[in-house]
Amino acid sequence: MYKLLQPLNTDKIKLKNRLIMPPMATSKPDVYGKVTKELVDYYDEKSKGGYFSAVIIEHSFITPDGRAKIGQLSVADDDTIDGLKLLADVMHVNDTKAIMQINHAGSGAKKEAVKNEVVGPSAIVHPDNDVIPRELTVQEIEEIIKQFASAAARVKKAGFDGVEIHSCHGYLLNQFLSPLSNKRTDEYGGDIYKRIKLHLEVVKAVRASVGDNFPILLRLAASDYIQGGITIEDSKVAAVELEKAGVDILDISGGFCKYTLPEFTSQGFFSDLSQQIKKSVSVPVILTGGVTDVTAAENLLKEGKADLIGVGRAMLKDSLWAKKAIESLI
């Protein structure tokens, strides 16, 4: 049997195959971040037929002060729950698990998108922004931890099958993890154990808010691919600590605020990272990055690069990609 077609069952989630649709921002929510018919129709189209075992919904902001840009999805208050439920329901109708990604943009937030000031772990300009962020106080960090927990509780209440915490692509948790953006001298800055402290506290708070049996995923930037940034050695330490803290699945990516780099030409271009993380932990690992061919997806699984394969941009181009891929193996 093809590895891609094999189920993956943990004590918290049952996945019918190894194919995942990763989170990709659509800009289809309204200006307040609420779910629109256009957004529901989009996810209906992408999940139709149930060829993915799970779809991870695009990053949603946990607070108006953490919104990346206008048009981002919101999970910042209870008024969002009914709309989010429409997204979960349409995927369940399509026999697909629904997972919601939650996020705080930190210094990556556009000035016009946030309610107050742009903030970050340190007063360092984000490479994809032109605003000097204000350094967060410890009290504000504690409030953000609570906001992650509240957002996760809304995700569960809306009927989703899991929640994914975003620590990638130059957003707030990635900023705390990376020495490029975290120059703090308190308990949240310094060596890898201090830079991962916020992550562990967020995971603990989210677990308390959703209970013991609700799956928690975390998308981890396993390398910044920039001198002085996160290294794979950092990330192996982080992955072990995150598993201990209660993360059920690690979703591996990289590149500080860049999803691809010019030198990335192979399918599964983060596979060296995901393989090393997979060797360091016992929880399942998702690999996403440039996979456009079903044979490549199958080979990456067989080679032990990951346990699950995310296919995003190929699905953006062709909503029937997953259908064609799965049917080619049957």
Secondary structure, 3 states (H helix, E strand, C coil): CCHHHCCEECCCCEECCCEEECCCCCCCCCCCCCCCHHHHHHHHHHHCCCCCCEEEEEEEECCHHHCCCCCCEECCCHHHHHHHHHHHHHHHHCCCEEEEEEECCHHHCCCCCCCCCCEECCCCCCCCCCCCCEECCHHHHHHHHHHHHHHHHHHHHCCCCEEEEEECCCCHHHHHHCCCCCCCCCCCCCCHHHHCHHHHHHHHHHHHHHCCCCCEEEEEECCCCCCCCCCHHHHHHHHHHHHHHCCCEEEEECCCCCCCCCCCCCCCCCHHHHHHHHHHCCCCEEEECCCCCHHHHHHHHHCCCCCEEECCHHHHHCCCHHHHHHHHHC
